[in-house]
Amino acid sequence: MSSMKPTIVDNREAVDAFITAARAVAPSAWTAPRAPGKWSPGQVTEHVAIAYEIALAILNGTFSGRGAPRVLRPLIRTIVFRPVIKTGRFKEGVKAPAPFLPTASPAGVADLTVRLQAAADAFERELEATARMGRTSVDHPFFGRVALSDYSRLQAIHTRHHSQQLGTRDAV
C-alpha cells in the first residue's frame, strides 16, 4: 500500500487542479468549443469524469464494454500505455475511444465538477482497497496487465493533459 500513496496523492492533486481550472472557466465559454473541431470546456470536463468512471469499473471488475483481443493487449500496452507512463504525456492528436466521448450538450460546471470529484474519489478508494488486498496490478481490457501504480499515474497524466485545455481557446 505504501507504494501506492505517491500515485494516489499525485492523482488527487491533478483532479484538484483540474476542478479549480474548470470552475474558473467563464460561464459564456463553458459550452463554446475551444477551436473548430475541439471540445468545449464542459465536454472536456465530462470526458475526464467519464474516464474516471470507466477506470473505476475496470479496476473493480464491473467494466462491461468490449476490450481488445488478448493477443493484441501487449502490443497496445507497448505502443500506447508505456510511452505515456514514461514521458508523462499523451501524443498530440490522439482521438478518444467511443466510450470516453462526451455528450454534445454537457451539464453545467457545478454538476460536472461534482461528478468528476465523486468518480475520482471512488477510483482512489478502490485503488487503496485493491492494494490492501495485496493486488499489485489490474488486467486492463486494452492494455492487459499493468501495475496499479502505473494505472493511477495514467489517470493523473490524462487529467493534467486535459486541464491544460481549460485555460486557453487554442489548446490541443
CNS distance restraints for C-alpha pairs under 8 A (distance, minus, plus):
assign (resid   1 and name CA) (resid   5 and name CA) 6.79 0.50 0.50
assign (resid   1 and name CA) (resid 128 and name CA) 6.96 0.50 0.50
assign (resid   1 and name CA) (resid 131 and name CA) 5.31 0.50 0.50
assign (resid   1 and name CA) (resid 132 and name CA) 5.99 0.50 0.50
assign (resid   1 and name CA) (resid 134 and name CA) 8.00 0.50 0.50
assign (resid   2 and name CA) (resid   6 and name CA) 7.96 0.50 0.50
assign (resid   3 and name CA) (resid   7 and name CA) 7.94 0.50 0.50
assign (resid   3 and name CA) (resid 149 and name CA) 7.48 0.50 0.50
assign (resid   4 and name CA) (resid   8 and name CA) 6.12 0.50 0.50
assign (resid   4 and name CA) (resid 128 and name CA) 7.51 0.50 0.50
assign (resid   4 and name CA) (resid 131 and name CA) 7.44 0.50 0.50
assign (resid   4 and name CA) (resid 148 and name CA) 7.60 0.50 0.50
assign (resid   4 and name CA) (resid 149 and name CA) 5.70 0.50 0.50
assign (resid   5 and name CA) (resid   9 and name CA) 6.05 0.50 0.50
assign (resid   6 and name CA) (resid  10 and name CA) 6.06 0.50 0.50
assign (resid   7 and name CA) (resid  11 and name CA) 5.96 0.50 0.50
assign (resid   7 and name CA) (resid 149 and name CA) 6.01 0.50 0.50
assign (resid   7 and name CA) (resid 152 and name CA) 5.98 0.50 0.50
assign (resid   7 and name CA) (resid 153 and name CA) 5.83 0.50 0.50
assign (resid   8 and name CA) (resid  12 and name CA) 6.13 0.50 0.50
assign (resid   8 and name CA) (resid 124 and name CA) 6.47 0.50 0.50
assign (resid   8 and name CA) (resid 152 and name CA) 6.68 0.50 0.50
assign (resid   9 and name CA) (resid  13 and name CA) 6.17 0.50 0.50
assign (resid  10 and name CA) (resid  14 and name CA) 6.24 0.50 0.50
assign (resid  10 and name CA) (resid 153 and name CA) 7.56 0.50 0.50
assign (resid  10 and name CA) (resid 156 and name CA) 6.63 0.50 0.50
assign (resid  11 and name CA) (resid  15 and name CA) 6.29 0.50 0.50
assign (resid  11 and name CA) (resid 152 and name CA) 6.70 0.50 0.50
assign (resid  11 and name CA) (resid 153 and name CA) 6.78 0.50 0.50
assign (resid  11 and name CA) (resid 155 and name CA) 6.79 0.50 0.50
assign (resid  11 and name CA) (resid 156 and name CA) 4.55 0.50 0.50
assign (resid  12 and name CA) (resid  16 and name CA) 6.09 0.50 0.50
assign (resid  12 and name CA) (resid 120 and name CA) 7.71 0.50 0.50
assign (resid  12 and name CA) (resid 156 and name CA) 7.84 0.50 0.50
assign (resid  13 and name CA) (resid  17 and name CA) 6.12 0.50 0.50
assign (resid  14 and name CA) (resid  18 and name CA) 6.12 0.50 0.50
assign (resid  14 and name CA) (resid 156 and name CA) 5.58 0.50 0.50
assign (resid  14 and name CA) (resid 157 and name CA) 7.89 0.50 0.50
assign (resid  14 and name CA) (resid 159 and name CA) 6.12 0.50 0.50
assign (resid  14 and name CA) (resid 160 and name CA) 5.87 0.50 0.50
assign (resid  15 and name CA) (resid  19 and name CA) 6.09 0.50 0.50
assign (resid  15 and name CA) (resid 117 and name CA) 7.35 0.50 0.50
assign (resid  15 and name CA) (resid 120 and name CA) 7.30 0.50 0.50
assign (resid  15 and name CA) (resid 156 and name CA) 7.38 0.50 0.50
assign (resid  15 and name CA) (resid 159 and name CA) 6.54 0.50 0.50
assign (resid  15 and name CA) (resid 160 and name CA) 7.95 0.50 0.50
assign (resid  16 and name CA) (resid  20 and name CA) 6.18 0.50 0.50
assign (resid  17 and name CA) (resid  21 and name CA) 6.18 0.50 0.50
assign (resid  17 and name CA) (resid 163 and name CA) 7.49 0.50 0.50
assign (resid  18 and name CA) (resid  22 and name CA) 6.07 0.50 0.50
assign (resid  18 and name CA) (resid 159 and name CA) 6.86 0.50 0.50
assign (resid  18 and name CA) (resid 160 and name CA) 7.00 0.50 0.50
assign (resid  18 and name CA) (resid 162 and name CA) 7.90 0.50 0.50
assign (resid  18 and name CA) (resid 163 and name CA) 5.04 0.50 0.50
assign (resid  19 and name CA) (resid  23 and name CA) 6.09 0.50 0.50
assign (resid  19 and name CA) (resid 113 and name CA) 5.99 0.50 0.50
assign (resid  19 and name CA) (resid 117 and name CA) 7.95 0.50 0.50
assign (resid  20 and name CA) (resid  24 and name CA) 6.35 0.50 0.50
assign (resid  21 and name CA) (resid  25 and name CA) 6.67 0.50 0.50
assign (resid  21 and name CA) (resid 163 and name CA) 6.85 0.50 0.50
assign (resid  21 and name CA) (resid 166 and name CA) 6.39 0.50 0.50
assign (resid  21 and name CA) (resid 167 and name CA) 7.00 0.50 0.50
assign (resid  22 and name CA) (resid  41 and name CA) 7.18 0.50 0.50
assign (resid  22 and name CA) (resid  45 and name CA) 7.17 0.50 0.50
assign (resid  22 and name CA) (resid 109 and name CA) 6.95 0.50 0.50
assign (resid  22 and name CA) (resid 113 and name CA) 7.47 0.50 0.50
assign (resid  22 and name CA) (resid 163 and name CA) 7.87 0.50 0.50
assign (resid  22 and name CA) (resid 166 and name CA) 6.32 0.50 0.50
assign (resid  23 and name CA) (resid 109 and name CA) 6.40 0.50 0.50
assign (resid  23 and name CA) (resid 110 and name CA) 7.70 0.50 0.50
assign (resid  23 and name CA) (resid 113 and name CA) 7.78 0.50 0.50
assign (resid  25 and name CA) (resid  29 and name CA) 6.55 0.50 0.50
assign (resid  25 and name CA) (resid  30 and name CA) 6.37 0.50 0.50
assign (resid  25 and name CA) (resid  41 and name CA) 7.50 0.50 0.50
assign (resid  25 and name CA) (resid 166 and name CA) 6.93 0.50 0.50
assign (resid  25 and name CA) (resid 167 and name CA) 7.17 0.50 0.50
assign (resid  26 and name CA) (resid  30 and name CA) 6.46 0.50 0.50
assign (resid  28 and name CA) (resid  32 and name CA) 7.43 0.50 0.50
assign (resid  29 and name CA) (resid  33 and name CA) 7.91 0.50 0.50
assign (resid  29 and name CA) (resid  40 and name CA) 7.58 0.50 0.50
assign (resid  29 and name CA) (resid  41 and name CA) 7.27 0.50 0.50
assign (resid  30 and name CA) (resid  40 and name CA) 6.27 0.50 0.50
assign (resid  30 and name CA) (resid  41 and name CA) 5.23 0.50 0.50
assign (resid  30 and name CA) (resid  42 and name CA) 5.24 0.50 0.50
assign (resid  30 and name CA) (resid 108 and name CA) 7.75 0.50 0.50
assign (resid  30 and name CA) (resid 109 and name CA) 7.52 0.50 0.50
assign (resid  31 and name CA) (resid  40 and name CA) 5.14 0.50 0.50
assign (resid  31 and name CA) (resid  41 and name CA) 6.46 0.50 0.50
assign (resid  31 and name CA) (resid  42 and name CA) 5.67 0.50 0.50
assign (resid  31 and name CA) (resid  43 and name CA) 7.48 0.50 0.50
assign (resid  31 and name CA) (resid 105 and name CA) 7.43 0.50 0.50
assign (resid  31 and name CA) (resid 106 and name CA) 7.43 0.50 0.50
assign (resid  32 and name CA) (resid  39 and name CA) 7.88 0.50 0.50
assign (resid  32 and name CA) (resid  40 and name CA) 5.01 0.50 0.50
assign (resid  32 and name CA) (resid  41 and name CA) 7.33 0.50 0.50
assign (resid  33 and name CA) (resid  37 and name CA) 7.42 0.50 0.50
assign (resid  33 and name CA) (resid  38 and name CA) 5.57 0.50 0.50
assign (resid  33 and name CA) (resid  39 and name CA) 4.97 0.50 0.50
assign (resid  33 and name CA) (resid  40 and name CA) 3.87 0.50 0.50
assign (resid  33 and name CA) (resid  41 and name CA) 7.21 0.50 0.50
assign (resid  33 and name CA) (resid 169 and name CA) 7.88 0.50 0.50
assign (resid  34 and name CA) (resid  38 and name CA) 5.84 0.50 0.50
assign (resid  34 and name CA) (resid  39 and name CA) 6.31 0.50 0.50
assign (resid  34 and name CA) (resid  40 and name CA) 5.56 0.50 0.50
assign (resid  34 and name CA) (resid  41 and name CA) 7.35 0.50 0.50
assign (resid  34 and name CA) (resid 168 and name CA) 7.33 0.50 0.50
assign (resid  34 and name CA) (resid 169 and name CA) 4.25 0.50 0.50
assign (resid  34 and name CA) (resid 170 and name CA) 5.92 0.50 0.50
assign (resid  34 and name CA) (resid 171 and name CA) 7.26 0.50 0.50
assign (resid  35 and name CA) (resid  39 and name CA) 7.73 0.50 0.50
assign (resid  35 and name CA) (resid 169 and name CA) 6.26 0.50 0.50
assign (resid  35 and name CA) (resid 170 and name CA) 5.94 0.50 0.50
assign (resid  38 and name CA) (resid 172 and name CA) 7.82 0.50 0.50
assign (resid  39 and name CA) (resid  43 and name CA) 5.54 0.50 0.50
assign (resid  39 and name CA) (resid  44 and name CA) 6.09 0.50 0.50
assign (resid  40 and name CA) (resid  44 and name CA) 6.22 0.50 0.50
assign (resid  41 and name CA) (resid  45 and name CA) 6.15 0.50 0.50
assign (resid  41 and name CA) (resid 165 and name CA) 7.27 0.50 0.50
assign (resid  41 and name CA) (resid 166 and name CA) 5.51 0.50 0.50
assign (resid  42 and name CA) (resid  46 and name CA) 6.17 0.50 0.50
assign (resid  42 and name CA) (resid 106 and name CA) 5.62 0.50 0.50
assign (resid  42 and name CA) (resid 107 and name CA) 7.05 0.50 0.50
assign (resid  42 and name CA) (resid 108 and name CA) 7.06 0.50 0.50
assign (resid  42 and name CA) (resid 109 and name CA) 6.83 0.50 0.50
assign (resid  42 and name CA) (resid 112 and name CA) 7.74 0.50 0.50
assign (resid  43 and name CA) (resid  47 and name CA) 6.01 0.50 0.50
assign (resid  43 and name CA) (resid 102 and name CA) 5.43 0.50 0.50
assign (resid  43 and name CA) (resid 103 and name CA) 6.84 0.50 0.50
assign (resid  43 and name CA) (resid 104 and name CA) 7.41 0.50 0.50
assign (resid  43 and name CA) (resid 105 and name CA) 7.66 0.50 0.50
assign (resid  43 and name CA) (resid 106 and name CA) 5.76 0.50 0.50
assign (resid  44 and name CA) (resid  48 and name CA) 6.32 0.50 0.50
assign (resid  44 and name CA) (resid 102 and name CA) 7.44 0.50 0.50
assign (resid  44 and name CA) (resid 162 and name CA) 6.69 0.50 0.50
assign (resid  44 and name CA) (resid 165 and name CA) 7.64 0.50 0.50
assign (resid  44 and name CA) (resid 166 and name CA) 7.73 0.50 0.50
assign (resid  45 and name CA) (resid  49 and name CA) 6.29 0.50 0.50
assign (resid  45 and name CA) (resid 112 and name CA) 6.61 0.50 0.50
assign (resid  45 and name CA) (resid 113 and name CA) 7.32 0.50 0.50
assign (resid  45 and name CA) (resid 116 and name CA) 7.60 0.50 0.50
assign (resid  46 and name CA) (resid  50 and name CA) 6.14 0.50 0.50
assign (resid  46 and name CA) (resid 102 and name CA) 5.67 0.50 0.50
assign (resid  46 and name CA) (resid 103 and name CA) 7.85 0.50 0.50
assign (resid  46 and name CA) (resid 106 and name CA) 6.70 0.50 0.50
assign (resid  46 and name CA) (resid 107 and name CA) 7.98 0.50 0.50
assign (resid  46 and name CA) (resid 112 and name CA) 6.22 0.50 0.50
assign (resid  46 and name CA) (resid 116 and name CA) 7.63 0.50 0.50
assign (resid  47 and name CA) (resid  51 and name CA) 6.14 0.50 0.50
assign (resid  47 and name CA) (resid 100 and name CA) 5.99 0.50 0.50
assign (resid  47 and name CA) (resid 101 and name CA) 6.02 0.50 0.50
assign (resid  47 and name CA) (resid 102 and name CA) 5.15 0.50 0.50
assign (resid  48 and name CA) (resid  52 and name CA) 6.46 0.50 0.50
assign (resid  48 and name CA) (resid 116 and name CA) 7.04 0.50 0.50
assign (resid  48 and name CA) (resid 158 and name CA) 7.83 0.50 0.50
assign (resid  48 and name CA) (resid 159 and name CA) 6.44 0.50 0.50
assign (resid  48 and name CA) (resid 162 and name CA) 7.52 0.50 0.50
assign (resid  49 and name CA) (resid  53 and name CA) 6.28 0.50 0.50
assign (resid  49 and name CA) (resid 112 and name CA) 7.44 0.50 0.50
assign (resid  49 and name CA) (resid 115 and name CA) 6.42 0.50 0.50
assign (resid  49 and name CA) (resid 116 and name CA) 4.34 0.50 0.50
assign (resid  49 and name CA) (resid 117 and name CA) 7.90 0.50 0.50
assign (resid  49 and name CA) (resid 119 and name CA) 6.46 0.50 0.50
assign (resid  49 and name CA) (resid 120 and name CA) 7.69 0.50 0.50
assign (resid  50 and name CA) (resid  54 and name CA) 6.10 0.50 0.50
assign (resid  50 and name CA) (resid 100 and name CA) 5.95 0.50 0.50
assign (resid  50 and name CA) (resid 101 and name CA) 7.96 0.50 0.50
assign (resid  50 and name CA) (resid 102 and name CA) 7.73 0.50 0.50
assign (resid  50 and name CA) (resid 116 and name CA) 7.88 0.50 0.50
assign (resid  51 and name CA) (resid  55 and name CA) 5.99 0.50 0.50
assign (resid  51 and name CA) (resid 100 and name CA) 6.16 0.50 0.50
assign (resid  51 and name CA) (resid 155 and name CA) 7.89 0.50 0.50
assign (resid  52 and name CA) (resid  56 and name CA) 6.05 0.50 0.50
assign (resid  52 and name CA) (resid 116 and name CA) 7.36 0.50 0.50
assign (resid  52 and name CA) (resid 119 and name CA) 5.51 0.50 0.50
assign (resid  52 and name CA) (resid 120 and name CA) 5.75 0.50 0.50
assign (resid  52 and name CA) (resid 123 and name CA) 6.69 0.50 0.50
assign (resid  52 and name CA) (resid 155 and name CA) 7.37 0.50 0.50
assign (resid  53 and name CA) (resid  57 and name CA) 6.36 0.50 0.50
assign (resid  53 and name CA) (resid 119 and name CA) 5.46 0.50 0.50
assign (resid  53 and name CA) (resid 120 and name CA) 7.73 0.50 0.50
assign (resid  53 and name CA) (resid 123 and name CA) 7.64 0.50 0.50
assign (resid  54 and name CA) (resid  58 and name CA) 6.17 0.50 0.50
assign (resid  54 and name CA) (resid  63 and name CA) 6.87 0.50 0.50
assign (resid  55 and name CA) (resid  59 and name CA) 6.10 0.50 0.50
assign (resid  55 and name CA) (resid 123 and name CA) 7.07 0.50 0.50
assign (resid  56 and name CA) (resid  60 and name CA) 6.09 0.50 0.50
assign (resid  56 and name CA) (resid 119 and name CA) 7.57 0.50 0.50
assign (resid  56 and name CA) (resid 122 and name CA) 7.05 0.50 0.50
assign (resid  56 and name CA) (resid 123 and name CA) 4.95 0.50 0.50
assign (resid  56 and name CA) (resid 126 and name CA) 7.15 0.50 0.50
assign (resid  57 and name CA) (resid  61 and name CA) 5.81 0.50 0.50
assign (resid  57 and name CA) (resid  62 and name CA) 4.75 0.50 0.50
assign (resid  57 and name CA) (resid  63 and name CA) 4.57 0.50 0.50
assign (resid  58 and name CA) (resid  62 and name CA) 6.23 0.50 0.50
assign (resid  58 and name CA) (resid  63 and name CA) 4.99 0.50 0.50
assign (resid  58 and name CA) (resid 138 and name CA) 7.96 0.50 0.50
assign (resid  58 and name CA) (resid 139 and name CA) 7.98 0.50 0.50
assign (resid  58 and name CA) (resid 140 and name CA) 6.52 0.50 0.50
assign (resid  58 and name CA) (resid 141 and name CA) 7.55 0.50 0.50
assign (resid  59 and name CA) (resid 123 and name CA) 7.93 0.50 0.50
assign (resid  59 and name CA) (resid 126 and name CA) 7.19 0.50 0.50
assign (resid  59 and name CA) (resid 127 and name CA) 7.53 0.50 0.50
assign (resid  59 and name CA) (resid 138 and name CA) 6.37 0.50 0.50
assign (resid  59 and name CA) (resid 140 and name CA) 7.95 0.50 0.50
assign (resid  60 and name CA) (resid 126 and name CA) 6.97 0.50 0.50
assign (resid  66 and name CA) (resid 141 and name CA) 7.52 0.50 0.50
assign (resid  67 and name CA) (resid 141 and name CA) 4.43 0.50 0.50
assign (resid  67 and name CA) (resid 142 and name CA) 5.47 0.50 0.50
assign (resid  68 and name CA) (resid  72 and name CA) 6.54 0.50 0.50
assign (resid  68 and name CA) (resid  73 and name CA) 6.42 0.50 0.50
assign (resid  68 and name CA) (resid 141 and name CA) 6.10 0.50 0.50
assign (resid  68 and name CA) (resid 142 and name CA) 5.00 0.50 0.50
assign (resid  69 and name CA) (resid  73 and name CA) 6.65 0.50 0.50
assign (resid  69 and name CA) (resid 142 and name CA) 7.87 0.50 0.50
assign (resid  70 and name CA) (resid  74 and name CA) 7.88 0.50 0.50
assign (resid  70 and name CA) (resid 141 and name CA) 8.00 0.50 0.50
assign (resid  70 and name CA) (resid 144 and name CA) 7.16 0.50 0.50
assign (resid  72 and name CA) (resid  76 and name CA) 6.26 0.50 0.50
assign (resid  73 and name CA) (resid  77 and name CA) 5.95 0.50 0.50
assign (resid  73 and name CA) (resid 141 and name CA) 7.70 0.50 0.50
assign (resid  73 and name CA) (resid 142 and name CA) 5.51 0.50 0.50
assign (resid  73 and name CA) (resid 143 and name CA) 4.83 0.50 0.50
assign (resid  73 and name CA) (resid 144 and name CA) 5.09 0.50 0.50
assign (resid  74 and name CA) (resid  78 and name CA) 6.13 0.50 0.50
assign (resid  74 and name CA) (resid 143 and name CA) 6.40 0.50 0.50
assign (resid  74 and name CA) (resid 144 and name CA) 6.32 0.50 0.50
assign (resid  75 and name CA) (resid  79 and name CA) 6.09 0.50 0.50
assign (resid  76 and name CA) (resid  80 and name CA) 5.53 0.50 0.50
assign (resid  76 and name CA) (resid  81 and name CA) 6.96 0.50 0.50
assign (resid  76 and name CA) (resid 142 and name CA) 6.85 0.50 0.50
assign (resid  76 and name CA) (resid 143 and name CA) 5.72 0.50 0.50
assign (resid  77 and name CA) (resid  81 and name CA) 4.70 0.50 0.50
assign (resid  77 and name CA) (resid  82 and name CA) 6.04 0.50 0.50
assign (resid  77 and name CA) (resid 142 and name CA) 7.56 0.50 0.50
assign (resid  77 and name CA) (resid 143 and name CA) 4.51 0.50 0.50
assign (resid  77 and name CA) (resid 144 and name CA) 6.93 0.50 0.50
assign (resid  78 and name CA) (resid  82 and name CA) 5.42 0.50 0.50
assign (resid  78 and name CA) (resid  83 and name CA) 7.35 0.50 0.50
assign (resid  79 and name CA) (resid  83 and name CA) 6.78 0.50 0.50
assign (resid  80 and name CA) (resid  84 and name CA) 6.65 0.50 0.50
assign (resid  81 and name CA) (resid  85 and name CA) 6.37 0.50 0.50
assign (resid  81 and name CA) (resid 143 and name CA) 6.83 0.50 0.50
assign (resid  82 and name CA) (resid  86 and name CA) 5.95 0.50 0.50
assign (resid  83 and name CA) (resid  87 and name CA) 5.90 0.50 0.50
assign (resid  83 and name CA) (resid  88 and name CA) 7.86 0.50 0.50
assign (resid  83 and name CA) (resid  89 and name CA) 7.97 0.50 0.50
assign (resid  84 and name CA) (resid  88 and name CA) 5.26 0.50 0.50
assign (resid  84 and name CA) (resid  89 and name CA) 5.21 0.50 0.50
assign (resid  84 and name CA) (resid  90 and name CA) 5.58 0.50 0.50
assign (resid  84 and name CA) (resid  91 and name CA) 7.88 0.50 0.50
assign (resid  84 and name CA) (resid 154 and name CA) 7.29 0.50 0.50
assign (resid  84 and name CA) (resid 157 and name CA) 7.88 0.50 0.50
assign (resid  85 and name CA) (resid  89 and name CA) 7.49 0.50 0.50
assign (resid  85 and name CA) (resid 150 and name CA) 6.79 0.50 0.50
assign (resid  85 and name CA) (resid 153 and name CA) 7.09 0.50 0.50
assign (resid  85 and name CA) (resid 154 and name CA) 6.43 0.50 0.50
assign (resid  88 and name CA) (resid 157 and name CA) 5.95 0.50 0.50
assign (resid  89 and name CA) (resid 157 and name CA) 6.44 0.50 0.50
assign (resid  89 and name CA) (resid 158 and name CA) 7.86 0.50 0.50
assign (resid  89 and name CA) (resid 161 and name CA) 7.07 0.50 0.50
assign (resid  90 and name CA) (resid  94 and name CA) 7.73 0.50 0.50
assign (resid  90 and name CA) (resid 157 and name CA) 7.84 0.50 0.50
assign (resid  90 and name CA) (resid 158 and name CA) 7.42 0.50 0.50
assign (resid  90 and name CA) (resid 161 and name CA) 7.16 0.50 0.50
assign (resid  92 and name CA) (resid 172 and name CA) 7.29 0.50 0.50
assign (resid  93 and name CA) (resid 172 and name CA) 7.60 0.50 0.50
assign (resid  96 and name CA) (resid 100 and name CA) 6.07 0.50 0.50
assign (resid  96 and name CA) (resid 101 and name CA) 6.46 0.50 0.50
assign (resid  97 and name CA) (resid 101 and name CA) 6.86 0.50 0.50
assign (resid 102 and name CA) (resid 106 and name CA) 7.20 0.50 0.50
assign (resid 107 and name CA) (resid 111 and name CA) 6.25 0.50 0.50
assign (resid 107 and name CA) (resid 112 and name CA) 6.14 0.50 0.50
assign (resid 108 and name CA) (resid 112 and name CA) 6.17 0.50 0.50
assign (resid 109 and name CA) (resid 113 and name CA) 5.89 0.50 0.50
assign (resid 110 and name CA) (resid 114 and name CA) 6.20 0.50 0.50
assign (resid 111 and name CA) (resid 115 and name CA) 6.15 0.50 0.50
assign (resid 112 and name CA) (resid 116 and name CA) 6.02 0.50 0.50
assign (resid 113 and name CA) (resid 117 and name CA) 6.03 0.50 0.50
assign (resid 114 and name CA) (resid 118 and name CA) 6.11 0.50 0.50
assign (resid 115 and name CA) (resid 119 and name CA) 6.18 0.50 0.50
assign (resid 116 and name CA) (resid 120 and name CA) 6.03 0.50 0.50
assign (resid 117 and name CA) (resid 121 and name CA) 5.96 0.50 0.50
assign (resid 118 and name CA) (resid 122 and name CA) 6.12 0.50 0.50
assign (resid 119 and name CA) (resid 123 and name CA) 6.12 0.50 0.50
assign (resid 120 and name CA) (resid 124 and name CA) 6.15 0.50 0.50
assign (resid 121 and name CA) (resid 125 and name CA) 6.21 0.50 0.50
assign (resid 122 and name CA) (resid 126 and name CA) 6.13 0.50 0.50
assign (resid 123 and name CA) (resid 127 and name CA) 6.15 0.50 0.50
assign (resid 124 and name CA) (resid 128 and name CA) 6.27 0.50 0.50
assign (resid 125 and name CA) (resid 129 and name CA) 6.15 0.50 0.50
assign (resid 126 and name CA) (resid 130 and name CA) 5.90 0.50 0.50
assign (resid 127 and name CA) (resid 131 and name CA) 6.12 0.50 0.50
assign (resid 127 and name CA) (resid 148 and name CA) 7.30 0.50 0.50
assign (resid 127 and name CA) (resid 152 and name CA) 7.85 0.50 0.50
assign (resid 128 and name CA) (resid 132 and name CA) 6.12 0.50 0.50
assign (resid 129 and name CA) (resid 133 and name CA) 6.36 0.50 0.50
assign (resid 130 and name CA) (resid 134 and name CA) 6.81 0.50 0.50
assign (resid 130 and name CA) (resid 135 and name CA) 5.77 0.50 0.50
assign (resid 130 and name CA) (resid 136 and name CA) 7.82 0.50 0.50
assign (resid 131 and name CA) (resid 135 and name CA) 5.23 0.50 0.50
assign (resid 131 and name CA) (resid 136 and name CA) 6.22 0.50 0.50
assign (resid 131 and name CA) (resid 148 and name CA) 7.88 0.50 0.50
assign (resid 136 and name CA) (resid 147 and name CA) 5.81 0.50 0.50
assign (resid 136 and name CA) (resid 148 and name CA) 5.55 0.50 0.50
assign (resid 136 and name CA) (resid 149 and name CA) 7.87 0.50 0.50
assign (resid 137 and name CA) (resid 145 and name CA) 6.33 0.50 0.50
assign (resid 137 and name CA) (resid 146 and name CA) 5.31 0.50 0.50
assign (resid 137 and name CA) (resid 147 and name CA) 4.09 0.50 0.50
assign (resid 137 and name CA) (resid 148 and name CA) 4.64 0.50 0.50
assign (resid 137 and name CA) (resid 149 and name CA) 7.95 0.50 0.50
assign (resid 138 and name CA) (resid 144 and name CA) 7.81 0.50 0.50
assign (resid 138 and name CA) (resid 145 and name CA) 5.52 0.50 0.50
assign (resid 138 and name CA) (resid 146 and name CA) 5.58 0.50 0.50
assign (resid 138 and name CA) (resid 147 and name CA) 6.41 0.50 0.50
assign (resid 138 and name CA) (resid 148 and name CA) 6.13 0.50 0.50
assign (resid 138 and name CA) (resid 151 and name CA) 7.94 0.50 0.50
assign (resid 139 and name CA) (resid 143 and name CA) 7.70 0.50 0.50
assign (resid 139 and name CA) (resid 144 and name CA) 5.10 0.50 0.50
assign (resid 139 and name CA) (resid 145 and name CA) 4.30 0.50 0.50
assign (resid 139 and name CA) (resid 146 and name CA) 6.54 0.50 0.50
assign (resid 140 and name CA) (resid 144 and name CA) 4.65 0.50 0.50
assign (resid 140 and name CA) (resid 145 and name CA) 5.91 0.50 0.50
assign (resid 140 and name CA) (resid 146 and name CA) 6.99 0.50 0.50
assign (resid 146 and name CA) (resid 150 and name CA) 6.76 0.50 0.50
assign (resid 146 and name CA) (resid 151 and name CA) 6.67 0.50 0.50
assign (resid 147 and name CA) (resid 151 and name CA) 6.24 0.50 0.50
assign (resid 148 and name CA) (resid 152 and name CA) 6.18 0.50 0.50
assign (resid 149 and name CA) (resid 153 and name CA) 6.12 0.50 0.50
assign (resid 150 and name CA) (resid 154 and name CA) 6.05 0.50 0.50
assign (resid 151 and name CA) (resid 155 and name CA) 6.61 0.50 0.50
assign (resid 152 and name CA) (resid 156 and name CA) 6.56 0.50 0.50
assign (resid 153 and name CA) (resid 157 and name CA) 6.13 0.50 0.50
assign (resid 154 and name CA) (resid 158 and name CA) 6.06 0.50 0.50
assign (resid 155 and name CA) (resid 159 and name CA) 6.10 0.50 0.50
assign (resid 156 and name CA) (resid 160 and name CA) 6.18 0.50 0.50
assign (resid 157 and name CA) (resid 161 and name CA) 6.05 0.50 0.50
assign (resid 158 and name CA) (resid 162 and name CA) 6.43 0.50 0.50
assign (resid 159 and name CA) (resid 163 and name CA) 6.03 0.50 0.50
assign (resid 160 and name CA) (resid 164 and name CA) 6.51 0.50 0.50
assign (resid 161 and name CA) (resid 165 and name CA) 7.41 0.50 0.50
assign (resid 162 and name CA) (resid 166 and name CA) 7.12 0.50 0.50
assign (resid 163 and name CA) (resid 167 and name CA) 7.67 0.50 0.50
assign (resid 164 and name CA) (resid 168 and name CA) 7.51 0.50 0.50
assign (resid 164 and name CA) (resid 171 and name CA) 6.92 0.50 0.50
assign (resid 165 and name CA) (resid 169 and name CA) 7.50 0.50 0.50
assign (resid 165 and name CA) (resid 170 and name CA) 7.96 0.50 0.50
assign (resid 165 and name CA) (resid 171 and name CA) 5.08 0.50 0.50
assign (resid 165 and name CA) (resid 172 and name CA) 6.58 0.50 0.50
assign (resid 166 and name CA) (resid 171 and name CA) 7.98 0.50 0.50
assign (resid 167 and name CA) (resid 171 and name CA) 7.98 0.50 0.50
